[in-house]
Amino acid sequence: MTEATHITPATPATSERPATAFDWVGGEDAVRRLVDRFYDLMDLEPAFAVLRSLHPSTLEGSRDKLHWFLCGWLGGPDHFVERFGHPRLRARHLPFRIGIKERDQWLACMHQAMTECALDPSLQQRLNESFAGTADWMRNV
């Protein structure tokens, strides 16, 4: 994998499944809730302490950037690209030590956030698979 790609539903849109993962998640407000829960968990759960240590003392900027990125990545508005240009995920994360432990904590934290935000289990499975590929590609140690 060379860069994160947009997530699309596994099957064409029907009356049961929205056209984009962004819509399937529930739109921009739902993406914000997911991101906020992700960072809340990172702050609250000792199991995510290594991941938390990679972030600044205040998480507002991180929350905004992940929210903006995920909106576009899921097929919604490209807020991140409008503000910063191409995401260049790996390049932007090279200053941080990302190994197996950091990758696994990020994935576990996001999985827990998706579960607590009650995302559709089918969508969670697809997102977990996509996040896992990207997170593994982000490793630099």
Backbone torsions as a table, in degrees:
resi	resn	phi	psi	omega
1	MET	NA	132.8	-177.6
2	THR	-107.2	-18.8	178.9
3	GLU	-168.9	153.2	178.3
4	ALA	-62.1	140.8	177.6
5	THR	-117.5	161.0	178.8
6	HIS	-64.1	146.1	177.5
7	ILE	-96.0	132.9	175.4
8	THR	-125.2	153.4	177.5
9	PRO	-59.1	154.9	-176.4
10	ALA	-68.5	-26.6	-178.9
11	THR	-127.4	161.5	178.8
12	PRO	-58.1	155.4	-179.9
13	ALA	-61.4	137.5	173.9
14	THR	-133.2	-176.7	176.9
15	SER	-65.5	-17.2	-178.7
16	GLU	-93.8	-25.3	-174.9
17	ARG	-129.0	127.5	180.0
18	PRO	-63.2	162.8	-176.4
19	ALA	-69.0	-30.9	-179.0
20	THR	-128.7	158.0	174.7
21	ALA	-62.2	-33.0	177.1
22	PHE	-57.5	-47.0	177.6
23	ASP	-67.8	-37.6	-179.0
24	TRP	-64.0	-38.9	176.3
25	VAL	-63.9	-35.6	-179.6
26	GLY	124.7	11.9	177.0
27	GLY	88.9	-169.6	-171.2
28	GLU	-62.4	-41.3	179.6
29	ASP	-63.8	-38.7	179.2
30	ALA	-68.9	-37.3	176.2
31	VAL	-63.5	-41.1	178.2
32	ARG	-62.4	-42.8	178.1
33	ARG	-61.5	-42.1	179.0
34	LEU	-62.0	-48.1	-179.5
35	VAL	-63.4	-43.9	179.3
36	ASP	-62.3	-40.6	178.7
37	ARG	-66.5	-40.5	177.1
38	PHE	-54.5	-50.2	-178.5
39	TYR	-74.0	-31.0	174.2
40	ASP	-62.0	-45.6	178.8
41	LEU	-62.1	-41.0	178.9
42	MET	-58.9	-37.5	178.8
43	ASP	-75.4	-33.2	-171.1
44	LEU	-92.1	-35.5	-170.4
45	GLU	-94.4	121.3	177.1
46	PRO	-58.2	-26.1	179.9
47	ALA	-63.6	-15.6	-178.2
48	PHE	-111.8	20.3	-175.1
49	ALA	-63.2	-39.6	179.8
50	VAL	-64.3	-44.3	177.3
51	LEU	-61.3	-44.2	-178.9
52	ARG	-61.5	-35.5	-176.7
53	SER	-66.1	-17.3	178.5
54	LEU	-80.4	-11.3	-173.9
55	HIS	-102.2	160.5	176.5
56	PRO	-65.0	165.7	-178.4
57	SER	-61.3	-33.1	175.4
58	THR	-109.2	139.5	-171.3
59	LEU	-103.3	4.9	-175.7
60	GLU	-57.4	-47.5	-179.9
61	GLY	-63.8	-40.0	178.1
62	SER	-64.4	-42.6	178.3
63	ARG	-58.9	-48.2	-178.6
64	ASP	-61.8	-46.5	-176.5
65	LYS	-64.2	-42.2	178.9
66	LEU	-67.6	-39.6	177.0
67	HIS	-59.8	-49.4	-179.1
68	TRP	-61.1	-43.7	-179.8
69	PHE	-63.4	-51.2	-176.0
70	LEU	-62.8	-35.0	177.3
71	CYS	-54.4	-49.9	-179.3
72	GLY	-70.9	-42.0	-178.2
73	TRP	-61.4	-33.7	-179.9
74	LEU	-82.5	-4.4	177.8
75	GLY	104.1	10.9	177.2
76	GLY	-99.5	-154.2	-178.4
77	PRO	-61.2	140.6	-179.3
78	ASP	-88.3	59.1	-177.7
79	HIS	-58.6	-41.7	-177.6
80	PHE	-64.6	-48.2	-178.5
81	VAL	-61.8	-40.1	178.7
82	GLU	-61.1	-34.4	-177.7
83	ARG	-87.8	-39.0	-168.7
84	PHE	-124.7	-5.9	-174.5
85	GLY	84.7	-162.7	-178.2
86	HIS	-52.8	139.1	-176.9
87	PRO	-60.8	-34.3	-179.0
88	ARG	41.6	52.7	-172.3
89	LEU	-52.2	-50.6	-176.0
90	ARG	-64.2	-44.2	-179.9
91	ALA	-62.3	-40.7	-179.7
92	ARG	-68.1	-24.0	-177.9
93	HIS	-100.3	-3.1	-178.8
94	LEU	-58.6	-31.7	179.1
95	PRO	-67.5	-10.1	-176.4
96	PHE	-107.2	140.2	177.4
97	ARG	-74.4	112.4	179.7
98	ILE	-123.1	106.9	177.8
99	GLY	-115.7	-163.5	-178.6
100	ILE	-62.6	-42.8	-178.9
101	LYS	-62.7	-45.2	-180.0
102	GLU	-64.6	-44.1	177.4
103	ARG	-58.1	-48.9	-176.4
104	ASP	-65.6	-37.6	177.5
105	GLN	-67.0	-40.1	178.5
106	TRP	-61.1	-47.2	-179.0
107	LEU	-63.4	-42.7	179.9
108	ALA	-65.9	-40.5	179.2
109	CYS	-64.3	-44.9	179.4
110	MET	-67.0	-39.6	178.1
111	HIS	-60.8	-45.1	179.2
112	GLN	-63.5	-41.1	178.5
113	ALA	-62.7	-43.5	179.0
114	MET	-63.4	-40.5	179.1
115	THR	-64.5	-47.2	-178.7
116	GLU	-67.2	-27.1	177.0
117	CYS	-86.9	3.6	174.5
118	ALA	59.4	40.9	173.0
119	LEU	-66.4	148.1	178.3
120	ASP	-52.4	131.4	-178.8
121	PRO	-56.3	-34.8	177.5
122	SER	-65.9	-40.8	177.4
123	LEU	-67.0	-43.0	177.7
124	GLN	-56.3	-42.7	-179.8
125	GLN	-61.8	-46.7	179.5
126	ARG	-63.6	-43.3	179.5
127	LEU	-66.3	-42.2	177.6
128	ASN	-57.0	-42.7	179.1
129	GLU	-63.9	-44.7	-179.9
130	SER	-68.1	-44.0	177.6
131	PHE	-60.4	-40.7	-178.1
132	ALA	-61.9	-43.5	179.0
133	GLY	-63.2	-44.8	179.8
134	THR	-67.3	-44.6	-178.7
135	ALA	-62.1	-39.1	178.8
136	ASP	-67.2	-38.9	178.0
137	TRP	-65.0	-26.1	-178.3
138	MET	-76.9	-14.7	-178.4
139	ARG	-60.1	137.7	179.0
140	ASN	-130.3	6.7	173.2
141	VAL	-137.8	NA	NA
